[in-house]
Amino acid sequence: MSEAAAKVYLVDDDRSVRTAIGRLIASAGYDYECYASAEEFLRHFDPAVPGCLVLDLALPGMDGFAIQDRISSIAGDRPIIFLTGRGDIPASVKAMKAGAVDFLTKPVDADIFLTAIESAVARDSNLRSASSVRISVERSIASLTPRERQILDQIVDGRLNKQIAHDLGIAEKTVKVHRSRVMKKVGVRTVADLVRRIVETRS
């Protein structure tokens, strides 16, 4: 099953390939757009739209690797599946090291291709979800008062309430009040969840 809002961008200079692969993508229920060149694709690509890219490696002008570099600079970790007319181990290694989801040869097996699409769309969804959580936490941290930020930093460092109170020269009861406010703003119920979320955001 496809993600409802996901779109697959297909870039290949061979019209017959675009037609055949496009039909295959549509058969799995995905929305898709086809382009004959990197330049045409980049004029229409919207980083805000979820989904993945299917790129021919040997495109005229800007090739698949060049598109991968460009997309990385404007859309981060957008999942990419490469298609090539010949098996090329060095090229596949280069693509995978740069973050490609898969490197497939033409003619591509339908089941293998659709599995790769499903994996790429799921990966994009997970990345977007993680990014959304990170942005939310960063906004929550930005809303903390200076004292609450001090308390948060001490909690993340593993300090106990009594230790924090001593370090900051305040009552332990006051530390507990600030800690409760911090947890409410970040949207967590336990100190363990608070620490994990902050650590994930900073990593």
Secondary structure, DSSP 8 states (H G I E B T S, - for coil): ---TT-EEEEE-S-HHHHHHHHHHHHHTT-EEEEESSHHHHHHH--TTS-EEEEEESS-SSS-HHHHHHHHHHHHSS--EEEEESS--HHHHHHHHHTT-SEEEESS--HHHHHHHHHHHHHHHHHHHHHHHHHHHHHHHHHTS-HHHHHHHHHHHTT--HHHHHHHHTS-HHHHHHHHHHHHHHHT-SSHHHHHHHHHHHH-
